[in-house]
């Protein structure tokens, strides 16, 4: 007689078995329900964590986008202002005041650009950093040229604008001095240097420091080609930086746009 036949023939055993099955089924049902509830709770918690991470990441990217845009705007504004002021400082001031007094202020603005580019390099891709560094270098070189040749350039403009026999003779003597330096003729230099200095002193529009600046500058290469290149280089670098910045910010705007 097998177990099933034994239970079927024994009423008490059958009753006990039915009760056991009911109890076991209840326990199993409760355990399965708890297990399913636990799985659902973990899934819900995981979904909540994922949603919180996605929200935090979106906020981080949006903040980074804003920081980059503001830093880029500051670099562009500072570079444009510095470029305009350096360009203007190669010419005499219309009010007749000394342009040297404003060069220190331009230097402070160039230093500000250096700092802003350093800030920008911490939060932008390498392509942006390269263009920003080129811009900083070109502005710095333009400013250095101003320090080296600016006073002589302003004095030359004053001399070119001056009228009268004294001004004409001073211009002629200065040309002869430059030609002597270019020909590397020490004898001619020794002749024309004092002659040019005296002719320049005779021009009322020129001060003593301007005369010395012109005499000393005659030994240097012509400044006009250098000035043209130094003026153009920052504009080219600035254009490249702005174009690259537009591409970056446009791509980030798509990335950080809410779904």
Secondary structure as UniProt FT lines:
FT   HELIX           3..9
FT   HELIX           11..89
FT   TURN            94..95
FT   HELIX           100..121
FT   TURN            122..123
FT   HELIX           126..161
FT   HELIX           165..182
FT   TURN            183..184
FT   HELIX           186..201
FT   TURN            204..205
FT   HELIX           208..217
FT   TURN            218..219
FT   HELIX           223..255
//
